[in-house]
Amino acid sequence: MAKEQNNQPQQEQDINQLLRVRRDKLAALQEAGKDPFQITKYDVAHHSKDIKDNFDELEGKQVSIAGRLMAKRVMGKASFCNVQDLPGNIQCYVARDSVGEEPYADFKKFDVGDIVGVKGEVFRTQKGEMSIHVSEITLLSKSLQILPEKYHGLVNTDIRYRQRYTDLIMNEEVKETFVKRSRIISAIRRYLDGQGFMEVETPMLVSNAGGAAARPFETHFNALDEDVKLRISLELYLKRLIVGGMERVYEIGRVFRNEGLDTRHNPEFTLMELYQAYTDYYGMMDLTENMFRYVAREVCGTTTVPYGEEMIDLGKPFARMTMIEAVKKYTGIDFDEVADTEAAKKLADEKEVHYEERHTKGDILNLFFEEFVEEHLVQPTFIMDHPIEISPLTKRKPDKPDYVERFELFITGREMCNAYSELNDPVDQRERFKAQEAALAAGDEEANTTDEDFLNALEIGMPPTGGIGYGIDRLVMLLTDSPAIRDVLLFPTMKSLDK
């Protein structure tokens, strides 16, 4: 350990020397009238993958690519280098007799990390590697920093998340994850557009952040001298649009929740919510199954996808259980037989399930579900019919008014979406808001507050409606086999280095 510490100043001195050399090279280029930062465009006609995929057609033909120099091997009058672009990389053969003496001398001074443009003829080397025989190579941007050593790659997760640009350069699988993320969102849009849904946008800055159980971020709007909040959900504005006659709407957008960071949560994340008039939560289940299968086929080419050590089967019908049935299956306790809140709290004490004094029987049922059931729901499972206490915006079950027409989809032990038969009774909704206000006063910082304009919309009249919210980041985690939400967010929330 002491030896490693003694080497540290020398390593820093060596790096600083290398950085100075790069800046000296740039200064020399600029003095010679060859400033790469003066170049404004380059004609990119091909990409590395296109060339490899269509080698038989392109062999012997001229191509033009651009990308980052990732390796360089100089051998006298001829050299090899590797250029990386968006879809992959390709070897380039650079010979003095092909590019010219002065350009070749310039090329030998290029550094790994520089961005270059390459023109040349497609060929295969004696070792059989598909390559470009370069006729012209242009320095398009000078890299003044040093990339991590290629063999070891960039493995420090803190640096990877803070410097995602370097992570994308050094780790091919990371780039593939984010390309796939884009394809997932595009596939969702194609599916919903094909089902007659219309994509809309609703406010991010709101006076009343409702629609979910979460603490909002708060800020001040100087122009109006009013405090406002960042939205925690898309729900209440999208329902206003259903009232207005837009029968099928969806939005994919960022929401903000003032909560902690862990493998499943980031305070800023992507949510999709959709609402469909004249259907219920069963309609939302069918839509969800069909959409998940469609997206998996489009993006992964299969409905059976790996996640960790599991193979998740999205092709067969998703399992369906009520919350009461699920708790009974994994604990042996039937909450239909639990008489009241006092009896529920007694059971919680026996099972060492922590609860708050304000919690009622329905809250405790949910706590049992979270404690004993969630982790077992690996294959796709709809958990239905939640207690009313935790569902303030959901329609009651007519035959069981203490429970509501709601479901959550669980896969790999994680909630993937949350759906309701939407409450459209304005009188009942006002009472639910009152109950939420009481919970807020009792210390529940995630409780909703009354939204008078939303109640006014309901009084104008909202048709029977099914609604659902999907955590896009968790879906991307599933379809890219990513263990943490930070792995699928290009720029996850990080603690400031100044703290």
TAJOMO-V474878 format. One line per field, one symbol per residue. phi: phi as a letter, one per 30 degrees, with the letter a starting at -180 (. if undefined). Layout:
phi=???
//
This chain:
phi=.ddddddeedddddddddddddddddddddddicdddddcabdccbbededddceedceicdbbbblcdcaabcbidbbcbbccbedlabdbcccedccjddedddedcdcejdcbcbblcdacdddjddbcddcabbdcacdcccdeddddiccddddeddceddedddceddddddddeddddddeddddddcidcdbbbdccbdbdcjacadddcbbcdechbdbbddcacdddddeddedjddbbbbcadbbbdbdcadcbbdcbcccbbbbdibbddddddddedddddddddcciaccbdbiccccccdceddbbddddddddcbiccddcddadeddddddddchcdbceddcedddeddddddccedddddebdccidddecbdccdddecaddbbdbbbccbhibdcabbbdddccdddddddddddddddddjddcddcdcdddddddddkcdebcbabcddddddeddchcdbdddccebddbdeddd
//
